[in-house]
Amino acid sequence: MLALDLDGTILDRQLHLDPRDVAALDRIRSAGVAVVACTGRPFPGAAPWVKRLGLEGPIVCYQGAQVRTLDGAVLLDHGVSHELAMEVIDYARERDLHVQAYRDDELIVERDRPEAHLYAEHAGMTIHLVGDLDTAMGPTTPKLVIVSTGEKLEALLPDVRRRWAGRLNAATSVPEYLEFTSVESDKASALSFVAERFSIPQAEVVAVGDGRNDASMIGWAGLGVAVAGSPPEVIAAADRTIPRPGHGGIQQLADVLLK
């Protein structure tokens, strides 16, 4: 089984797919390898790309907080509790940072800020403006995201990891998104769930990605693959690297898997 991150791994920053990468992915699938999208994207932002790539599911989405079938059925769900979510929201409010949550696959924000529109455009989501995340969020949310500049989030990351150590997972997906999920949910735990469901041994799982949110599944998989230029902790978790989207990475991966 191949666990495939989307953004930064097969999708470039402009959301382009290289036809050669798509053809290489088809070659992998035709050889009998089950390909599972493992993405930080919410389900509504992931499903169109999964369909476009011809994948059948399931989909690991929301950073591993959920595993969904292509028709939307929930197979696994580990949300952030309301109490912990409000800690993150208050942290962002105190620093005048954009923060967002999710309820029933809707992106919810309490301030109409440019960061929300940048995220929504990239993720293919509609913004739902609410009066107060505290009352609008529900008992859990799959994840929370602080959206800011890469430089600002890079500086914040050590602090948030210390602050919520053992209580929340915190990682960047792309440099501008700092994402929080429950300690029960990351891409590795979700991938383990899917592999067990398919009766595929850990040693026969390949995982490829480029963000800090991918490090756990890259380290867990029998073969972990990082995209060149990934953060050092992602490179360290991997057994090998491939070029970035549009530069032959998926083609190289196909050559490795099918040799």
C-alpha positions as YAML, in Angstrom:
chain: A
units: angstrom
residues:
- id: 1
  name: MET
  ca: [0.00, 0.00, 0.00]
- id: 2
  name: LEU
  ca: [1.17, 3.53, -0.83]
- id: 3
  name: ALA
  ca: [0.11, 6.34, 1.50]
- id: 4
  name: LEU
  ca: [0.23, 9.49, -0.62]
- id: 5
  name: ASP
  ca: [0.22, 13.02, 0.75]
- id: 6
  name: LEU
  ca: [-1.38, 15.47, -1.68]
- id: 7
  name: ASP
  ca: [-0.18, 19.08, -1.27]
- id: 8
  name: GLY
  ca: [3.53, 19.43, -1.86]
- id: 9
  name: THR
  ca: [3.90, 15.77, -2.81]
- id: 10
  name: ILE
  ca: [1.85, 15.29, -5.98]
- id: 11
  name: LEU
  ca: [0.15, 18.73, -6.04]
- id: 12
  name: ASP
  ca: [2.44, 21.74, -6.37]
- id: 13
  name: ARG
  ca: [1.88, 25.04, -4.55]
- id: 14
  name: GLN
  ca: [-0.26, 26.31, -7.46]
- id: 15
  name: LEU
  ca: [-2.43, 23.15, -7.24]
- id: 16
  name: HIS
  ca: [-1.09, 21.79, -10.52]
- id: 17
  name: LEU
  ca: [-0.82, 18.09, -11.31]
- id: 18
  name: ASP
  ca: [1.98, 17.04, -13.64]
- id: 19
  name: PRO
  ca: [0.47, 14.53, -16.15]
- id: 20
  name: ARG
  ca: [3.67, 12.49, -15.88]
- id: 21
  name: ASP
  ca: [3.15, 12.14, -12.13]
- id: 22
  name: VAL
  ca: [-0.46, 11.09, -12.66]
- id: 23
  name: ALA
  ca: [0.64, 8.52, -15.24]
- id: 24
  name: ALA
  ca: [3.26, 7.18, -12.80]
- id: 25
  name: LEU
  ca: [0.61, 6.89, -10.10]
- id: 26
  name: ASP
  ca: [-1.60, 4.96, -12.53]
- id: 27
  name: ARG
  ca: [1.33, 2.65, -13.18]
- id: 28
  name: ILE
  ca: [1.67, 2.02, -9.44]
- id: 29
  name: ARG
  ca: [-2.03, 1.27, -9.09]
- id: 30
  name: SER
  ca: [-2.06, -1.00, -12.14]
- id: 31
  name: ALA
  ca: [0.65, -3.09, -10.52]
- id: 32
  name: GLY
  ca: [-1.71, -3.93, -7.66]
- id: 33
  name: VAL
  ca: [-0.56, -1.34, -5.11]
- id: 34
  name: ALA
  ca: [-3.44, 0.16, -3.10]
- id: 35
  name: VAL
  ca: [-2.97, 3.94, -3.08]
- id: 36
  name: VAL
  ca: [-4.52, 5.84, -0.16]
- id: 37
  name: ALA
  ca: [-4.56, 9.63, 0.00]
- id: 38
  name: CYS
  ca: [-3.30, 10.81, 3.42]
- id: 39
  name: THR
  ca: [-3.85, 14.54, 3.66]
- id: 40
  name: GLY
  ca: [-4.34, 17.35, 6.10]
- id: 41
  name: ARG
  ca: [-7.17, 18.61, 3.90]
- id: 42
  name: PRO
  ca: [-10.73, 18.44, 5.21]
- id: 43
  name: PHE
  ca: [-12.83, 15.78, 3.51]
- id: 44
  name: PRO
  ca: [-14.60, 18.23, 1.14]
- id: 45
  name: GLY
  ca: [-11.24, 19.63, 0.06]
- id: 46
  name: ALA
  ca: [-9.67, 16.19, -0.40]
- id: 47
  name: ALA
  ca: [-12.38, 14.19, -2.18]
- id: 48
  name: PRO
  ca: [-12.25, 16.09, -5.52]
- id: 49
  name: TRP
  ca: [-8.51, 15.48, -5.83]
- id: 50
  name: VAL
  ca: [-8.86, 11.83, -4.84]
- id: 51
  name: LYS
  ca: [-11.47, 11.37, -7.58]
- id: 52
  name: ARG
  ca: [-9.36, 13.27, -10.09]
- id: 53
  name: LEU
  ca: [-6.43, 10.95, -9.36]
- id: 54
  name: GLY
  ca: [-8.68, 7.93, -9.86]
- id: 55
  name: LEU
  ca: [-8.27, 6.66, -6.30]
- id: 56
  name: GLU
  ca: [-11.03, 4.62, -4.73]
- id: 57
  name: GLY
  ca: [-10.49, 5.39, -1.06]
- id: 58
  name: PRO
  ca: [-10.58, 5.27, 1.84]
- id: 59
  name: ILE
  ca: [-9.24, 8.78, 2.47]
- id: 60
  name: VAL
  ca: [-7.16, 9.78, 5.49]
- id: 61
  name: CYS
  ca: [-8.13, 13.41, 5.97]
- id: 62
  name: TYR
  ca: [-8.09, 16.20, 8.56]
- id: 63
  name: GLN
  ca: [-4.46, 15.30, 9.36]
- id: 64
  name: GLY
  ca: [-5.43, 11.74, 10.33]
- id: 65
  name: ALA
  ca: [-8.29, 12.78, 12.59]
- id: 66
  name: GLN
  ca: [-10.71, 11.04, 10.24]
- id: 67
  name: VAL
  ca: [-10.73, 8.15, 7.80]
- id: 68
  name: ARG
  ca: [-13.59, 8.43, 5.32]
- id: 69
  name: THR
  ca: [-14.91, 6.45, 2.39]
- id: 70
  name: LEU
  ca: [-15.22, 8.29, -0.90]
- id: 71
  name: ASP
  ca: [-18.98, 8.68, -0.34]
- id: 72
  name: GLY
  ca: [-18.30, 10.39, 2.99]
- id: 73
  name: ALA
  ca: [-18.96, 7.60, 5.49]
- id: 74
  name: VAL
  ca: [-16.79, 7.93, 8.61]
- id: 75
  name: LEU
  ca: [-14.63, 4.92, 9.47]
- id: 76
  name: LEU
  ca: [-12.46, 6.60, 12.12]
- id: 77
  name: ASP
  ca: [-12.98, 9.84, 14.01]
- id: 78
  name: HIS
  ca: [-10.76, 11.36, 16.73]
- id: 79
  name: GLY
  ca: [-11.58, 15.02, 17.30]
- id: 80
  name: VAL
  ca: [-10.08, 17.69, 19.54]
- id: 81
  name: SER
  ca: [-12.20, 18.19, 22.64]
- id: 82
  name: HIS
  ca: [-13.99, 21.52, 23.00]
- id: 83
  name: GLU
  ca: [-11.94, 22.42, 26.08]
- id: 84
  name: LEU
  ca: [-8.60, 21.88, 24.36]
- id: 85
  name: ALA
  ca: [-9.82, 23.55, 21.19]
- id: 86
  name: MET
  ca: [-10.68, 26.68, 23.15]
- id: 87
  name: GLU
  ca: [-7.17, 26.76, 24.60]
- id: 88
  name: VAL
  ca: [-5.79, 26.96, 21.05]
- id: 89
  name: ILE
  ca: [-8.40, 29.51, 20.00]
- id: 90
  name: ASP
  ca: [-7.64, 31.71, 23.00]
- id: 91
  name: TYR
  ca: [-3.90, 31.40, 22.29]
- id: 92
  name: ALA
  ca: [-4.51, 32.64, 18.73]
- id: 93
  name: ARG
  ca: [-6.86, 35.42, 19.86]
- id: 94
  name: GLU
  ca: [-4.29, 36.74, 22.33]
- id: 95
  name: ARG
  ca: [-1.74, 37.01, 19.51]
- id: 96
  name: ASP
  ca: [-4.14, 38.35, 16.87]
- id: 97
  name: LEU
  ca: [-3.66, 35.24, 14.74]
- id: 98
  name: HIS
  ca: [-6.25, 33.80, 12.40]
- id: 99
  name: VAL
  ca: [-7.60, 30.49, 13.72]
- id: 100
  name: GLN
  ca: [-10.28, 28.22, 12.30]
- id: 101
  name: ALA
  ca: [-12.16, 25.09, 13.26]
- id: 102
  name: TYR
  ca: [-14.53, 22.65, 11.53]
- id: 103
  name: ARG
  ca: [-18.00, 21.35, 12.19]
- id: 104
  name: ASP
  ca: [-19.91, 18.92, 9.97]
- id: 105
  name: ASP
  ca: [-17.29, 19.40, 7.22]
- id: 106
  name: GLU
  ca: [-17.75, 23.17, 7.29]
- id: 107
  name: LEU
  ca: [-14.88, 25.61, 7.76]
- id: 108
  name: ILE
  ca: [-15.86, 27.99, 10.55]
- id: 109
  name: VAL
  ca: [-14.21, 31.27, 11.55]
- id: 110
  name: GLU
  ca: [-15.25, 34.12, 13.81]
- id: 111
  name: ARG
  ca: [-13.42, 36.90, 11.94]
- id: 112
  name: ASP
  ca: [-13.45, 37.57, 8.21]
- id: 113
  name: ARG
  ca: [-9.73, 37.88, 7.62]
- id: 114
  name: PRO
  ca: [-7.58, 37.56, 4.48]
- id: 115
  name: GLU
  ca: [-5.96, 34.41, 5.89]
- id: 116
  name: ALA
  ca: [-9.32, 32.65, 5.88]
- id: 117
  name: HIS
  ca: [-9.81, 33.43, 2.19]
- id: 118
  name: LEU
  ca: [-6.30, 32.27, 1.28]
- id: 119
  name: TYR
  ca: [-6.92, 28.96, 3.05]
- id: 120
  name: ALA
  ca: [-10.43, 28.51, 1.66]
- id: 121
  name: GLU
  ca: [-9.26, 29.10, -1.91]
- id: 122
  name: HIS
  ca: [-6.40, 26.64, -1.54]
- id: 123
  name: ALA
  ca: [-8.51, 24.00, 0.21]
- id: 124
  name: GLY
  ca: [-11.57, 24.36, -2.01]
- id: 125
  name: MET
  ca: [-13.76, 25.21, 0.98]
- id: 126
  name: THR
  ca: [-16.49, 27.77, 1.70]
- id: 127
  name: ILE
  ca: [-15.99, 30.10, 4.67]
- id: 128
  name: HIS
  ca: [-18.72, 30.06, 7.32]
- id: 129
  name: LEU
  ca: [-18.54, 33.14, 9.52]
- id: 130
  name: VAL
  ca: [-19.85, 32.52, 13.07]
- id: 131
  name: GLY
  ca: [-20.34, 34.86, 15.98]
- id: 132
  name: ASP
  ca: [-18.22, 32.85, 18.41]
- id: 133
  name: LEU
  ca: [-16.25, 29.66, 17.85]
- id: 134
  name: ASP
  ca: [-16.90, 28.72, 21.47]
- id: 135
  name: THR
  ca: [-20.61, 28.17, 20.81]
- id: 136
  name: ALA
  ca: [-20.42, 27.28, 17.11]
- id: 137
  name: MET
  ca: [-17.82, 24.55, 17.26]
- id: 138
  name: GLY
  ca: [-19.62, 21.64, 18.90]
- id: 139
  name: PRO
  ca: [-18.21, 19.08, 21.38]
- id: 140
  name: THR
  ca: [-15.22, 18.26, 19.15]
- id: 141
  name: THR
  ca: [-13.53, 19.53, 16.00]
- id: 142
  name: PRO
  ca: [-11.37, 17.35, 13.73]
- id: 143
  name: LYS
  ca: [-8.57, 19.90, 13.83]
- id: 144
  name: LEU
  ca: [-7.75, 23.57, 14.29]
- id: 145
  name: VAL
  ca: [-5.55, 25.60, 11.99]
- id: 146
  name: ILE
  ca: [-3.68, 28.83, 12.64]
- id: 147
  name: VAL
  ca: [-2.92, 30.52, 9.31]
- id: 148
  name: SER
  ca: [-0.09, 33.05, 9.14]
- id: 149
  name: THR
  ca: [3.28, 33.58, 7.49]
- id: 150
  name: GLY
  ca: [5.74, 30.74, 7.40]
- id: 151
  name: GLU
  ca: [8.24, 32.79, 9.40]
- id: 152
  name: LYS
  ca: [5.78, 33.55, 12.19]
- id: 153
  name: LEU
  ca: [4.58, 29.94, 12.46]
- id: 154
  name: GLU
  ca: [8.12, 28.59, 12.42]
- id: 155
  name: ALA
  ca: [8.82, 30.78, 15.45]
- id: 156
  name: LEU
  ca: [5.62, 29.67, 17.20]
- id: 157
  name: LEU
  ca: [6.01, 25.93, 16.64]
- id: 158
  name: PRO
  ca: [8.43, 25.17, 19.51]
- id: 159
  name: ASP
  ca: [6.23, 27.07, 21.95]
- id: 160
  name: VAL
  ca: [2.98, 25.36, 20.96]
- id: 161
  name: ARG
  ca: [4.62, 21.94, 21.03]
- id: 162
  name: ARG
  ca: [5.87, 22.57, 24.57]
- id: 163
  name: ARG
  ca: [2.56, 24.07, 25.68]
- id: 164
  name: TRP
  ca: [0.41, 21.16, 24.48]
- id: 165
  name: ALA
  ca: [2.93, 18.32, 24.78]
- id: 166
  name: GLY
  ca: [1.09, 15.08, 25.47]
- id: 167
  name: ARG
  ca: [-2.29, 16.78, 24.93]
- id: 168
  name: LEU
  ca: [-2.33, 17.82, 21.26]
- id: 169
  name: ASN
  ca: [-0.31, 17.12, 18.15]
- id: 170
  name: ALA
  ca: [0.96, 20.29, 16.48]
- id: 171
  name: ALA
  ca: [2.67, 20.42, 13.09]
- id: 172
  name: THR
  ca: [2.90, 22.48, 9.95]
- id: 173
  name: SER
  ca: [1.48, 21.00, 6.76]
- id: 174
  name: VAL
  ca: [2.47, 23.78, 4.37]
- id: 175
  name: PRO
  ca: [4.60, 26.55, 5.92]
- id: 176
  name: GLU
  ca: [1.58, 28.86, 6.36]
- id: 177
  name: TYR
  ca: [-0.64, 26.35, 8.23]
- id: 178
  name: LEU
  ca: [-0.03, 25.34, 11.85]
- id: 179
  name: GLU
  ca: [-2.40, 22.47, 12.54]
- id: 180
  name: PHE
  ca: [-3.59, 20.93, 15.81]
- id: 181
  name: THR
  ca: [-5.14, 17.48, 16.22]
- id: 182
  name: SER
  ca: [-5.85, 15.22, 19.16]
- id: 183
  name: VAL
  ca: [-2.99, 13.11, 20.51]
- id: 184
  name: GLU
  ca: [-4.89, 10.08, 19.22]
- id: 185
  name: SER
  ca: [-4.85, 11.32, 15.65]
- id: 186
  name: ASP
  ca: [-1.98, 11.75, 13.27]
- id: 187
  name: LYS
  ca: [-1.28, 10.32, 9.86]
- id: 188
  name: ALA
  ca: [0.61, 7.35, 11.31]
- id: 189
  name: SER
  ca: [-2.24, 6.17, 13.53]
- id: 190
  name: ALA
  ca: [-4.78, 6.61, 10.74]
- id: 191
  name: LEU
  ca: [-2.54, 4.80, 8.27]
- id: 192
  name: SER
  ca: [-2.11, 1.94, 10.74]
- id: 193
  name: PHE
  ca: [-5.90, 1.71, 10.96]
- id: 194
  name: VAL
  ca: [-6.24, 1.56, 7.16]
- id: 195
  name: ALA
  ca: [-3.43, -0.98, 6.76]
- id: 196
  name: GLU
  ca: [-5.05, -3.26, 9.32]
- id: 197
  name: ARG
  ca: [-8.40, -2.89, 7.57]
- id: 198
  name: PHE
  ca: [-6.77, -4.00, 4.30]
- id: 199
  name: SER
  ca: [-4.73, -6.73, 6.07]
- id: 200
  name: ILE
  ca: [-1.51, -5.19, 4.76]
- id: 201
  name: PRO
  ca: [1.56, -5.63, 7.01]
- id: 202
  name: GLN
  ca: [3.38, -2.50, 8.16]
- id: 203
  name: ALA
  ca: [6.49, -3.65, 6.30]
- id: 204
  name: GLU
  ca: [4.55, -3.51, 3.02]
- id: 205
  name: VAL
  ca: [3.37, 0.08, 3.50]
- id: 206
  name: VAL
  ca: [5.12, 2.96, 1.75]
- id: 207
  name: ALA
  ca: [4.42, 6.54, 2.86]
- id: 208
  name: VAL
  ca: [5.46, 9.69, 1.02]
- id: 209
  name: GLY
  ca: [5.05, 13.32, 2.07]
- id: 210
  name: ASP
  ca: [6.69, 16.70, 2.51]
- id: 211
  name: GLY
  ca: [5.31, 18.36, 5.68]
- id: 212
  name: ARG
  ca: [5.92, 17.97, 9.39]
- id: 213
  name: ASN
  ca: [2.46, 16.43, 9.53]
- id: 214
  name: ASP
  ca: [3.82, 13.62, 7.33]
- id: 215
  name: ALA
  ca: [6.78, 12.75, 9.53]
- id: 216
  name: SER
  ca: [4.83, 10.31, 11.71]
- id: 217
  name: MET
  ca: [3.54, 8.19, 8.82]
- id: 218
  name: ILE
  ca: [6.89, 8.32, 7.01]
- id: 219
  name: GLY
  ca: [8.58, 7.02, 10.15]
- id: 220
  name: TRP
  ca: [5.90, 4.35, 10.70]
- id: 221
  name: ALA
  ca: [5.86, 2.92, 7.19]
- id: 222
  name: GLY
  ca: [8.05, 0.07, 6.06]
- id: 223
  name: LEU
  ca: [9.48, 2.47, 3.47]
- id: 224
  name: GLY
  ca: [9.32, 6.17, 4.27]
- id: 225
  name: VAL
  ca: [9.86, 8.69, 1.49]
- id: 226
  name: ALA
  ca: [10.26, 12.45, 1.89]
- id: 227
  name: VAL
  ca: [10.07, 15.10, -0.80]
- id: 228
  name: ALA
  ca: [13.31, 16.99, -1.31]
- id: 229
  name: GLY
  ca: [13.28, 20.29, 0.56]
- id: 230
  name: SER
  ca: [11.06, 19.01, 3.38]
- id: 231
  name: PRO
  ca: [11.81, 20.17, 6.96]
- id: 232
  name: PRO
  ca: [14.76, 18.36, 8.58]
- id: 233
  name: GLU
  ca: [12.55, 16.25, 10.89]
- id: 234
  name: VAL
  ca: [10.72, 14.90, 7.83]
- id: 235
  name: ILE
  ca: [13.94, 14.07, 6.00]
- id: 236
  name: ALA
  ca: [15.26, 12.39, 9.16]
- id: 237
  name: ALA
  ca: [12.18, 10.16, 9.39]
- id: 238
  name: ALA
  ca: [12.55, 8.98, 5.78]
- id: 239
  name: ASP
  ca: [14.53, 6.19, 4.18]
- id: 240
  name: ARG
  ca: [14.94, 8.10, 0.92]
- id: 241
  name: THR
  ca: [13.88, 11.30, -0.85]
- id: 242
  name: ILE
  ca: [12.26, 12.08, -4.19]
- id: 243
  name: PRO
  ca: [12.06, 15.33, -6.18]
- id: 244
  name: ARG
  ca: [9.19, 17.76, -5.62]
- id: 245
  name: PRO
  ca: [5.98, 17.79, -7.72]
- id: 246
  name: GLY
  ca: [6.54, 18.33, -11.41]
- id: 247
  name: HIS
  ca: [10.17, 17.25, -11.19]
- id: 248
  name: GLY
  ca: [9.84, 13.49, -11.55]
- id: 249
  name: GLY
  ca: [9.25, 12.49, -7.95]
- id: 250
  name: ILE
  ca: [6.26, 10.20, -8.42]
- id: 251
  name: GLN
  ca: [7.89, 8.72, -11.52]
- id: 252
  name: GLN
  ca: [10.99, 7.96, -9.47]
- id: 253
  name: LEU
  ca: [8.84, 6.46, -6.73]
- id: 254
  name: ALA
  ca: [7.11, 4.21, -9.27]
- id: 255
  name: ASP
  ca: [10.49, 3.01, -10.52]
- id: 256
  name: VAL
  ca: [11.54, 2.13, -6.95]
- id: 257
  name: LEU
  ca: [8.32, 0.30, -6.08]
- id: 258
  name: LEU
  ca: [7.98, -1.62, -9.34]
- id: 259
  name: LYS
  ca: [11.57, -2.58, -10.05]
...
